């Protein structure tokens, strides 16, 4: 079983308060099991910061899913997180 997550952020997408929006999808063996779109609680000062917050949220979801899979004794590969912002990746 494979576990992959993709995340993205819309930096300062809310014009009323400059909050960014996080988008996350977590796939297990190619099937979506977790997906979310939510407003970030803090105001990011740069796009890389908003992407980093989104990556952190996705990592939390990965941790939860892998703990459930471990509790169910399901073998899985090391989870992968995909981010589209080079600064956040570094």
The first five atom37 places (N, CA, C, CB, O) and aatype in JSON, in Angstrom:
{
  "aatype": [20, 20, 20, 20, 20, 20, 20, 20, 20, 20, 20, 20, 20, 20, 20, 20, 20, 20, 20, 20, 20, 20, 20, 20, 20, 20, 20, 20, 20, 20, 20, 20, 20, 20, 20, 20, 20, 20, 20, 20, 20, 20, 20, 20, 20, 20, 20, 20, 20, 20, 20, 20, 20, 20, 20, 20, 20, 20, 20, 20, 20, 20, 20, 20, 20, 20, 20, 20, 20, 20, 20, 20, 20, 20, 20, 20, 20, 20, 20, 20, 20, 20, 20, 20, 20, 20, 20, 20, 20, 20],
  "atom_mask": [
    [1, 1, 1, 1, 1],
    [1, 1, 1, 1, 1],
    [1, 1, 1, 1, 1],
    [1, 1, 1, 1, 1],
    [1, 1, 1, 1, 1],
    [1, 1, 1, 1, 1],
    [1, 1, 1, 1, 1],
    [1, 1, 1, 1, 1],
    [1, 1, 1, 1, 1],
    [1, 1, 1, 1, 1],
    [1, 1, 1, 1, 1],
    [1, 1, 1, 1, 1],
    [1, 1, 1, 1, 1],
    [1, 1, 1, 1, 1],
    [1, 1, 1, 1, 1],
    [1, 1, 1, 1, 1],
    [1, 1, 1, 1, 1],
    [1, 1, 1, 1, 1],
    [1, 1, 1, 1, 1],
    [1, 1, 1, 1, 1],
    [1, 1, 1, 1, 1],
    [1, 1, 1, 1, 1],
    [1, 1, 1, 1, 1],
    [1, 1, 1, 1, 1],
    [1, 1, 1, 1, 1],
    [1, 1, 1, 1, 1],
    [1, 1, 1, 1, 1],
    [1, 1, 1, 1, 1],
    [1, 1, 1, 1, 1],
    [1, 1, 1, 1, 1],
    [1, 1, 1, 1, 1],
    [1, 1, 1, 1, 1],
    [1, 1, 1, 1, 1],
    [1, 1, 1, 1, 1],
    [1, 1, 1, 1, 1],
    [1, 1, 1, 1, 1],
    [1, 1, 1, 1, 1],
    [1, 1, 1, 1, 1],
    [1, 1, 1, 1, 1],
    [1, 1, 1, 1, 1],
    [1, 1, 1, 1, 1],
    [1, 1, 1, 1, 1],
    [1, 1, 1, 1, 1],
    [1, 1, 1, 1, 1],
    [1, 1, 1, 1, 1],
    [1, 1, 1, 1, 1],
    [1, 1, 1, 1, 1],
    [1, 1, 1, 1, 1],
    [1, 1, 1, 1, 1],
    [1, 1, 1, 1, 1],
    [1, 1, 1, 1, 1],
    [1, 1, 1, 1, 1],
    [1, 1, 1, 1, 1],
    [1, 1, 1, 1, 1],
    [1, 1, 1, 1, 1],
    [1, 1, 1, 1, 1],
    [1, 1, 1, 1, 1],
    [1, 1, 1, 1, 1],
    [1, 1, 1, 1, 1],
    [1, 1, 1, 1, 1],
    [1, 1, 1, 1, 1],
    [1, 1, 1, 1, 1],
    [1, 1, 1, 1, 1],
    [1, 1, 1, 1, 1],
    [1, 1, 1, 1, 1],
    [1, 1, 1, 1, 1],
    [1, 1, 1, 1, 1],
    [1, 1, 1, 1, 1],
    [1, 1, 1, 1, 1],
    [1, 1, 1, 1, 1],
    [1, 1, 1, 1, 1],
    [1, 1, 1, 1, 1],
    [1, 1, 1, 1, 1],
    [1, 1, 1, 1, 1],
    [1, 1, 1, 1, 1],
    [1, 1, 1, 1, 1],
    [1, 1, 1, 1, 1],
    [1, 1, 1, 1, 1],
    [1, 1, 1, 1, 1],
    [1, 1, 1, 1, 1],
    [1, 1, 1, 1, 1],
    [1, 1, 1, 1, 1],
    [1, 1, 1, 1, 1],
    [1, 1, 1, 1, 1],
    [1, 1, 1, 1, 1],
    [1, 1, 1, 1, 1],
    [1, 1, 1, 1, 1],
    [1, 1, 1, 1, 1],
    [1, 1, 1, 1, 1],
    [1, 1, 1, 1, 1]
  ],
  "atom_positions": [
    [[0.85, -1.18, 0.0], [0.0, 0.0, 0.0], [0.9, 1.24, 0.0], [-0.97, 0.0, 1.23], [1.87, 1.32, 0.76]],
    [[0.57, 2.18, -0.84], [1.33, 3.44, -0.89], [0.51, 4.56, -0.26], [1.71, 3.8, -2.35], [-0.72, 4.54, -0.29]],
    [[1.21, 5.53, 0.3], [0.57, 6.72, 0.87], [1.26, 7.94, 0.27], [0.66, 6.73, 2.46], [2.47, 8.11, 0.42]],
    [[0.49, 8.77, -0.41], [1.01, 10.0, -1.02], [0.09, 11.16, -0.66], [1.13, 9.86, -2.56], [-1.13, 10.98, -0.55]],
    [[0.67, 12.33, -0.48], [-0.12, 13.52, -0.2], [0.34, 14.66, -1.1], [-0.02, 13.91, 1.29], [1.52, 14.79, -1.4]],
    [[-0.6, 15.47, -1.5], [-0.34, 16.66, -2.3], [-0.95, 17.85, -1.57], [-0.92, 16.52, -3.76], [-2.05, 17.75, -1.01]],
    [[-0.24, 18.96, -1.57], [-0.79, 20.14, -0.91], [-0.45, 21.39, -1.73], [-0.23, 20.27, 0.54], [0.5, 21.41, -2.51]],
    [[-1.25, 22.41, -1.51], [-1.03, 23.69, -2.19], [-1.65, 24.77, -1.32], [-1.65, 23.69, -3.63], [-2.48, 24.5, -0.45]],
    [[-1.25, 26.0, -1.56], [-1.8, 27.13, -0.81], [-2.08, 28.28, -1.76], [-0.83, 27.57, 0.31], [-1.36, 28.51, -2.73]],
    [[-3.14, 28.99, -1.46], [-3.51, 30.2, -2.18], [-3.12, 31.37, -1.27], [-5.06, 30.23, -2.57], [-3.87, 31.73, -0.37]],
    [[-1.95, 31.94, -1.52], [-1.4, 32.96, -0.63], [-2.27, 34.21, -0.63], [0.02, 33.32, -1.04], [-2.54, 34.8, -1.68]],
    [[-2.71, 34.62, 0.55], [-3.51, 35.83, 0.77], [-4.72, 35.88, -0.15], [-2.65, 37.08, 0.56], [-5.08, 36.93, -0.68]],
    [[-5.35, 34.72, -0.33], [-6.48, 34.62, -1.25], [-7.76, 35.29, -0.78], [-6.76, 33.2, -1.52], [-8.63, 35.6, -1.58]],
    [[-7.88, 35.5, 0.53], [-9.07, 36.17, 1.06], [-8.8, 37.67, 1.14], [-9.47, 35.6, 2.47], [-8.04, 38.1, 2.0]],
    [[-9.39, 38.47, 0.25], [-9.08, 39.91, 0.22], [-9.54, 40.66, 1.46], [-9.7, 40.53, -1.0], [-9.04, 41.76, 1.74]],
    [[-10.48, 40.11, 2.22], [-10.99, 40.83, 3.39], [-10.02, 40.79, 4.56], [-12.32, 40.24, 3.81], [-9.99, 41.73, 5.36]],
    [[-9.22, 39.71, 4.68], [-8.31, 39.62, 5.83], [-6.93, 39.05, 5.49], [-8.94, 38.78, 6.91], [-6.13, 38.82, 6.39]],
    [[-6.65, 38.81, 4.23], [-5.35, 38.32, 3.73], [-4.98, 36.92, 4.21], [-4.28, 39.26, 4.14], [-3.81, 36.55, 4.17]],
    [[-5.96, 36.14, 4.66], [-5.66, 34.76, 5.04], [-5.49, 33.91, 3.78], [-6.77, 34.19, 5.94], [-6.15, 34.13, 2.76]],
    [[-4.6, 32.93, 3.87], [-4.37, 32.0, 2.77], [-5.29, 30.79, 2.94], [-2.88, 31.56, 2.72], [-5.84, 30.56, 4.01]],
    [[-5.44, 30.04, 1.86], [-6.24, 28.83, 1.89], [-5.35, 27.63, 1.6], [-7.4, 28.91, 0.86], [-4.53, 27.67, 0.68]],
    [[-5.51, 26.56, 2.39], [-4.75, 25.33, 2.22], [-5.62, 24.31, 1.51], [-4.27, 24.78, 3.58], [-6.8, 24.17, 1.81]],
    [[-5.03, 23.59, 0.57], [-5.68, 22.47, -0.1], [-4.84, 21.22, 0.07], [-5.92, 22.76, -1.6], [-3.63, 21.25, -0.17]],
    [[-5.47, 20.12, 0.48], [-4.74, 18.88, 0.75], [-5.53, 17.71, 0.16], [-4.52, 18.67, 2.28], [-6.76, 17.69, 0.22]],
    [[-4.81, 16.74, -0.41], [-5.39, 15.45, -0.76], [-4.37, 14.38, -0.39], [-5.79, 15.38, -2.28], [-3.19, 14.49, -0.71]],
    [[-4.85, 13.34, 0.27], [-4.0, 12.22, 0.65], [-4.55, 10.99, -0.05], [-3.96, 12.02, 2.23], [-5.74, 10.68, 0.04]],
    [[-3.68, 10.29, -0.75], [-4.05, 9.11, -1.51], [-3.46, 7.86, -0.87], [-3.59, 9.23, -2.96], [-2.31, 7.86, -0.42]],
    [[-4.25, 6.81, -0.83], [-3.77, 5.5, -0.38], [-3.93, 4.55, -1.55], [-4.55, 4.99, 0.9], [-5.05, 4.26, -1.97]],
    [[-2.81, 4.09, -2.07], [-2.79, 3.23, -3.26], [-3.55, 3.87, -4.42], [-3.4, 1.85, -2.93], [-4.26, 3.2, -5.17]],
    [[-3.39, 5.19, -4.56], [-4.0, 5.92, -5.66], [-5.43, 6.36, -5.44], [-3.94, 5.09, -6.85], [-6.01, 7.02, -6.3]],
    [[-6.01, 6.01, -4.3], [-7.39, 6.37, -4.0], [-7.45, 7.47, -2.96], [-8.18, 5.14, -3.52], [-6.76, 7.39, -1.94]],
    [[-8.25, 8.51, -3.2], [-8.32, 9.6, -2.21], [-9.01, 9.12, -0.93], [-9.08, 10.8, -2.8], [-10.1, 8.55, -0.97]],
    [[-8.35, 9.35, 0.2], [-8.93, 8.99, 1.49], [-9.11, 10.2, 2.39], [-8.06, 7.95, 2.18], [-9.95, 10.19, 3.29]],
    [[-8.33, 11.25, 2.16], [-8.46, 12.49, 2.92], [-8.35, 13.64, 1.92], [-7.37, 12.61, 4.06], [-7.44, 13.67, 1.1]],
    [[-9.28, 14.57, 1.99], [-9.15, 15.79, 1.2], [-9.73, 16.92, 2.02], [-9.87, 15.66, -0.19], [-10.72, 16.76, 2.73]],
    [[-9.1, 18.07, 1.9], [-9.53, 19.22, 2.7], [-9.13, 20.51, 2.02], [-8.92, 19.15, 4.12], [-8.14, 20.58, 1.3]],
    [[-9.94, 21.52, 2.25], [-9.65, 22.87, 1.84], [-10.1, 23.75, 2.99], [-10.36, 23.25, 0.48], [-11.28, 23.8, 3.33]],
    [[-9.15, 24.46, 3.59], [-9.5, 25.28, 4.75], [-8.65, 26.54, 4.81], [-9.34, 24.48, 6.04], [-7.53, 26.58, 4.3]],
    [[-9.21, 27.54, 5.44], [-8.51, 28.81, 5.6], [-7.44, 28.65, 6.68], [-9.5, 29.95, 5.96], [-7.69, 28.05, 7.72]],
    [[-6.25, 29.19, 6.43], [-5.18, 29.15, 7.41], [-5.5, 30.13, 8.54], [-3.82, 29.49, 6.76], [-6.09, 31.19, 8.32]],
    [[-5.11, 29.76, 9.76], [-5.45, 30.58, 10.93], [-4.57, 31.83, 11.04], [-5.33, 29.75, 12.19], [-5.02, 32.84, 11.57]],
    [[-3.35, 31.77, 10.57], [-2.43, 32.91, 10.65], [-2.27, 33.53, 9.27], [-1.04, 32.47, 11.22], [-2.49, 32.88, 8.25]],
    [[-1.89, 34.79, 9.25], [-1.64, 35.48, 7.98], [-0.18, 35.23, 7.58], [-1.93, 37.02, 8.1], [0.74, 35.59, 8.32]],
    [[0.03, 34.63, 6.42], [1.38, 34.36, 5.91], [1.94, 35.62, 5.28], [1.36, 33.19, 4.88], [1.24, 36.34, 4.56]],
    [[3.2, 35.89, 5.54], [3.84, 37.09, 5.0], [4.45, 36.87, 3.62], [4.9, 37.57, 5.94], [4.83, 37.83, 2.95]],
    [[4.56, 35.6, 3.2], [5.11, 35.28, 1.89], [4.45, 34.0, 1.38], [6.67, 35.11, 1.95], [3.9, 33.23, 2.16]],
    [[4.5, 33.8, 0.06], [3.88, 32.6, -0.51], [4.54, 31.33, 0.01], [3.95, 32.64, -2.04], [3.87, 30.33, 0.23]],
    [[5.86, 31.37, 0.21], [6.56, 30.19, 0.72], [6.08, 29.83, 2.13], [8.08, 30.43, 0.72], [5.98, 28.66, 2.47]],
    [[5.78, 30.84, 2.93], [5.27, 30.58, 4.28], [3.89, 29.92, 4.22], [5.2, 31.9, 5.09], [3.61, 28.99, 4.97]],
    [[3.04, 30.4, 3.33], [1.71, 29.8, 3.17], [1.84, 28.35, 2.7], [0.86, 30.62, 2.18], [1.1, 27.48, 3.16]],
    [[2.76, 28.09, 1.78], [2.99, 26.73, 1.3], [3.54, 25.83, 2.4], [3.96, 26.74, 0.1], [3.19, 24.66, 2.49]],
    [[4.4, 26.39, 3.24], [4.98, 25.63, 4.34], [3.9, 25.25, 5.35], [6.1, 26.45, 5.03], [3.9, 24.13, 5.86]],
    [[2.98, 26.16, 5.64], [1.87, 25.87, 6.54], [1.0, 24.77, 5.94], [1.02, 27.15, 6.8], [0.56, 23.87, 6.66]],
    [[0.74, 24.82, 4.65], [-0.04, 23.79, 3.97], [0.67, 22.44, 4.06], [-0.3, 24.17, 2.5], [0.03, 21.41, 4.27]],
    [[1.99, 22.44, 3.89], [2.76, 21.2, 3.98], [2.7, 20.62, 5.39], [4.23, 21.46, 3.59], [2.61, 19.41, 5.56]],
    [[2.74, 21.48, 6.37], [2.63, 21.04, 7.76], [1.26, 20.39, 8.02], [2.85, 22.22, 8.73], [1.18, 19.35, 8.67]],
    [[0.21, 21.0, 7.51], [-1.13, 20.43, 7.65], [-1.22, 19.07, 6.96], [-2.18, 21.38, 7.09], [-1.82, 18.13, 7.49]],
    [[-0.63, 18.97, 5.77], [-0.65, 17.7, 5.05], [0.15, 16.63, 5.8], [-0.07, 17.89, 3.63], [-0.25, 15.47, 5.84]],
    [[1.27, 17.02, 6.4], [2.08, 16.07, 7.17], [1.3, 15.53, 8.37], [3.39, 16.74, 7.65], [1.42, 14.36, 8.72]],
    [[0.5, 16.38, 9.0], [-0.35, 15.93, 10.12], [-1.35, 14.89, 9.65], [-1.09, 17.13, 10.75], [-1.59, 13.9, 10.33]],
    [[-1.94, 15.11, 8.48], [-2.9, 14.15, 7.93], [-2.21, 12.83, 7.59], [-3.59, 14.73, 6.68], [-2.77, 11.76, 7.82]],
    [[-0.99, 12.91, 7.04], [-0.23, 11.7, 6.73], [0.06, 10.91, 8.01], [1.1, 12.05, 6.02], [-0.1, 9.69, 8.05]],
    [[0.47, 11.62, 9.05], [0.76, 10.96, 10.33], [-0.47, 10.25, 10.87], [1.27, 11.98, 11.35], [-0.38, 9.12, 11.36]],
    [[-1.62, 10.89, 10.78], [-2.85, 10.28, 11.26], [-3.16, 9.01, 10.46], [-4.02, 11.27, 11.18], [-3.46, 7.96, 11.03]],
    [[-3.1, 9.11, 9.13], [-3.42, 7.96, 8.29], [-2.45, 6.81, 8.52], [-3.4, 8.37, 6.82], [-2.87, 5.66, 8.63]],
    [[-1.16, 7.1, 8.61], [-0.2, 6.02, 8.83], [-0.37, 5.38, 10.2], [1.22, 6.54, 8.68], [-0.14, 4.18, 10.36]],
    [[-0.78, 6.15, 11.2], [-1.03, 5.56, 12.52], [-2.24, 4.63, 12.47], [-1.24, 6.66, 13.58], [-2.25, 3.58, 13.11]],
    [[-3.27, 5.01, 11.71], [-4.44, 4.13, 11.53], [-4.02, 2.86, 10.8], [-5.57, 4.85, 10.76], [-4.4, 1.76, 11.21]],
    [[-3.25, 3.0, 9.72], [-2.81, 1.82, 8.98], [-1.94, 0.9, 9.84], [-2.03, 2.25, 7.73], [-2.06, -0.32, 9.75]],
    [[-1.07, 1.49, 10.66], [-0.24, 0.68, 11.56], [-1.09, -0.06, 12.58], [0.79, 1.56, 12.27], [-0.84, -1.22, 12.88]],
    [[-2.1, 0.62, 13.11], [-2.98, -0.01, 14.09], [-3.77, -1.16, 13.47], [-3.93, 1.02, 14.68], [-4.1, -2.13, 14.15]],
    [[-4.08, -1.05, 12.18], [-4.79, -2.11, 11.46], [-3.85, -3.17, 10.89], [-5.62, -1.51, 10.35], [-4.3, -4.09, 10.21]],
    [[-2.55, -3.03, 11.18], [-1.52, -3.95, 10.67], [-1.48, -4.01, 9.15], [-1.75, -5.33, 11.22], [-1.25, -5.08, 8.58]],
    [[-1.7, -2.88, 8.49], [-1.6, -2.79, 7.04], [-0.18, -2.34, 6.68], [-2.66, -1.8, 6.45], [0.29, -1.3, 7.15]],
    [[0.48, -3.11, 5.85], [1.82, -2.72, 5.41], [1.69, -1.59, 4.4], [2.59, -3.93, 4.8], [0.8, -1.59, 3.55]],
    [[2.61, -0.62, 4.52], [2.59, 0.5, 3.59], [4.01, 1.01, 3.38], [1.67, 1.64, 4.11], [4.9, 0.8, 4.21]],
    [[4.19, 1.67, 2.26], [5.5, 2.25, 1.95], [5.67, 3.53, 2.76], [5.64, 2.53, 0.43], [4.73, 4.03, 3.38]],
    [[6.88, 4.05, 2.74], [7.14, 5.34, 3.4], [6.31, 6.41, 2.69], [8.67, 5.71, 3.37], [6.36, 6.52, 1.47]],
    [[5.54, 7.2, 3.45], [4.69, 8.22, 2.83], [5.51, 9.28, 2.09], [3.82, 8.9, 3.89], [6.64, 9.59, 2.47]],
    [[4.9, 9.82, 1.03], [5.53, 10.89, 0.25], [4.63, 12.12, 0.27], [5.82, 10.44, -1.21], [3.4, 12.01, 0.16]],
    [[5.25, 13.28, 0.4], [4.52, 14.55, 0.39], [5.03, 15.37, -0.79], [4.7, 15.33, 1.74], [6.24, 15.6, -0.92]],
    [[4.13, 15.79, -1.64], [4.48, 16.57, -2.83], [4.04, 18.01, -2.65], [3.84, 15.96, -4.09], [2.89, 18.3, -2.33]],
    [[5.0, 18.93, -2.86], [4.77, 20.37, -2.72], [5.24, 21.03, -4.0], [5.51, 20.97, -1.46], [6.22, 20.58, -4.6]],
    [[4.57, 22.09, -4.44], [4.94, 22.74, -5.71], [5.73, 24.03, -5.53], [3.71, 23.03, -6.51], [5.9, 24.78, -6.49]],
    [[6.21, 24.31, -4.32], [6.95, 25.55, -4.08], [8.4, 25.22, -3.72], [6.27, 26.39, -2.96], [8.64, 24.62, -2.67]],
    [[9.34, 25.61, -4.55], [10.75, 25.25, -4.35], [11.32, 25.81, -3.05], [11.57, 25.73, -5.52], [12.14, 25.14, -2.41]],
    [[10.92, 27.0, -2.66], [11.43, 27.58, -1.42], [10.94, 26.78, -0.22], [10.99, 29.05, -1.3], [11.72, 26.52, 0.7]],
    [[9.68, 26.39, -0.21], [9.15, 25.58, 0.89], [9.8, 24.2, 0.93], [7.63, 25.43, 0.75], [10.01, 23.65, 2.01]],
    [[10.12, 23.64, -0.22], [10.78, 22.33, -0.27], [12.15, 22.41, 0.36], [10.88, 21.83, -1.72], [12.54, 21.51, 1.11]],
    [[12.9, 23.48, 0.07], [14.24, 23.63, 0.64], [14.16, 23.88, 2.11], [15.0, 24.75, -0.03], [15.19, 24.03, 2.77]]
  ]
}
